Amino acid sequence: MTDLIIKWIVNAAVLLIGVKLLHGAEIKGFGAAMFVAVIIGVLNVLLKPILTFFSFPIILLSLGLFTLVINAIVILLASGISEDFRIGSFWNALVLGVILSITNTIVNSIID
């Protein structure tokens, strides 16, 4: 349970830092980042497997790089759900998705 809380807090912090680095993206504060991290987590559990299933041929042809596009779509959907989080463009969402993916990989390798 503490692993989940640590991952949640790290995701929120990375989301907050990533938004600060990107021009055209904004988030209201750490509380909003915590909420958006939950939204992204729920979308990753519910929607990402469906998107991955239907785009499997594209993922296979791109050697897995299309999963970054799926991550960007999830982030764009999260910005549509939360009023406290705004992402300027698809490219900002793509960069933020890459940042979140890298940090999640690092955190998962440390915790697990």
CORTA-V151055 format. One line per field, one symbol per residue. phi: phi as a letter, one per 40 degrees, with the letter a starting at -180 (. if undefined). psi: psi as a letter, one per 40 degrees, with the letter a starting at -180 (. if undefined). burial: I if it has 24 or more other ideal C-beta (glycine too) atoms within 12 Angstrom, else O. Layout:
phi: ???
psi: ???
burial: ???
This chain:
phi: .ccccccccccccccccccccccgbaacicccccccccccccccccccccccccbdccccccfgccccccccccccccccccccbbbcaccccccccccccccccccccccc
psi: dddddddddddddddddddddhheiiidadddddddddddddddddddddddddeddddddefededddddddddddddddheehhhdidddddddddddddddddddddd.
burial: OOOOOOIIOIIIIIIIOIIOOIOOIIIOOOOIIIIIIIIIIOIIOOIIOOOOOOOOOOOOOOOOOOIIIIIIIIIIIIIOOIOIIIIOOOOIIIIIIIIIIOIIOOOOOOOO
